[in-house]
Amino acid sequence: MIIPAAIDTHSPIFIRVTGAGTGGIAKLVLDGETVSACLTPCFTSRQPFNAAVAQDLLFGRLVDTSGAIVDEVVVAPVGKDRSETGNPQIELSCHGGVGVLAGVEEVLVSAGIERGRPTELLERAHLHNKLSLIAIEARLRLPEAATARQADFLLGFREFQRAWERCGFDLAMALRTSNRNWPETIRPAVARAIPQCQTARRLLAQHHVAILGPVNAGKSTLANALARAERHIVSEIPGTTLDRLDTPIELHGLSLLLTDTAGLRKTGDELESEGQQRALRAAESAALRLLVVDGSQAPDLSCWPLCETSAPSPLTPLPRGGEGDRSGSPMILVLNKRDLGIHDEAAGLEFALGCKAVAVSARSGEGLDELSAASEEALLKGRSPEPGAPFTRRHAELLAQMQAELDAGSSGRDVLALLRRLVGMRPNAEELARVMSE
């Protein structure tokens, strides 16, 4: 999104802040210096609108240019001293039906209040020195948070902001007092933050996890156990699952799209063969592969040629640090049916594949916590990000620039300028455009 350098931050606009629906209540925020004057001709109530003060709730009717009633509404004036943008605002609540809402918005446009962009209130708040860029970045991502862990991390943005504001303050004071040791206070913070940014972004992402393996290994039972719901058909008949089944789930606070796939075996059935090809394609696109085998039996090597596109050959040992990963995404070997005991040859697949193995019983739930923890570690590719960790590409790039400036022995003023851009407390239309486009 490109924000004009000379954006008008005071003209009257309205933005719907509730989702579209077919009923209930819809809320619109009217923002701008003249919103009260614009709304007065089309709003009728017992209490004069121009006599209302901040926090008053006025019940009345919204009428069109002919005087016809469009809807009964509640309006709440918000003074510029209380509004987030620094402009006078009016919160207007109306019925949420699609037709009613369209009529209300038409009245507002006719009254001279333009439809604003979805992010325009945030833009005005920043350009009026009311909201930092870090706060905007967190708020833009909050509606997409699929888990409580993701939401809690984003709500901790103030800790991130305070930490780097403090770094900026300390650096500014060091420059003022000609303290040449300032790099020793900034360098450790930058070095600690850079690797956490990627981990934080992985925490906020949705990850595709594919469950693969031979027939009758218990893949669908495991999928149901991880989803905590009976969403996948479980049967002892080989080939029950013929197509990939995608299920959104939460695992250790991570958002996953879990794919249960057709069992891999030699078959002459055209439909089952197509299901197996879809399973292999799912493995290629997955961020994590769970290779499920019946751990209570010796592995049936007849199906392994089919697995080789989704896993290294079991006949070629890999180094322990290799993660069993030749296609780019990590893999965990799941030894299912541990309640029946783990066969020595099945356990030996951990060495043959060179990946981490976790013994579970999908039926009883044994080992699922260990599998969840191993999956979290594989997807985050490191330890969980600390509260206050950076979480956007912009953060990562600015921190990398700070590191480069420190390594080059640049002046503290160059680093301070980057710190100010990172925190974003001062209005900056160019940096704001970058935030909105990411």
Helices and strands as residue ranges (DSSP letters): E 13-16, E 25-31, H 35-39, G 40-42, E 43-45, G 49-51, E 58-63, E 69-78, E 89-95, H 98-110, E 114-115, H 120-127, H 133-141, G 142-144, H 148-155, H 157-176, H 183-204, E 206-212, H 219-227, E 245-251, E 254-260, H 270-285, E 288-294, G 301-303, H 304-307, G 320-322, E 331-336, G 338-340, H 344-347, H 349-353, E 356-359, H 368-380, H 393-407, H 412-423, H 429-437
